[in-house]
Amino acid sequence: MPAPSVCQSGAALLIALVVLTIVMLLGLASAQTALMNEKSSRNDRDRQLAFQAAEAALHDAQLHLTDMCANPAAFSEQADSYGDYGRYSGRLFPHGIASLAARMPHYRIELLGKIADTQARRYRITATGFGARESTQVMLQAIYIMPDSGDGTLRKLSWREIIN
């Protein structure tokens, strides 16, 4: 008996190549999505780090302002007070290595003036924090009032985030 003739047209190879190409495109799309999610998470973490650094500087400046208000002669009505985190309080703020903040946060205290017919004064504190990249910055601002009661307590009037 003669052997049956086999006619091959190569369709299996063509189908395998098309399926392989589709799987490769799906894999590339999944990898790209994962990389975008990772980049977004990294940026969010960097912003949170800068925000927390700015909050720490705002708190440190509040301590500085409380002391200045207890001794008003130390703060002239024309001058502003500047400081890096810990300059007044002596606290440490780790920065500059690994995934910590790139720079130490800093703040500025401004006297906005006296409130009419009282000895109460308004102050504005502007604090800037940095993320792991120096280009990531968050700036917070708070307005405080020192009542004329003379007990040295501050009241926060407002708080806002300026830039992020």
Summary of the structure (lengths in Angstrom):
residues: 164
radius of gyration: 30.4
end to end distance: 85.1
largest distance: 121.5
contacts: 439
relative contact order: 0.15
helix: 38%
strand: 27%
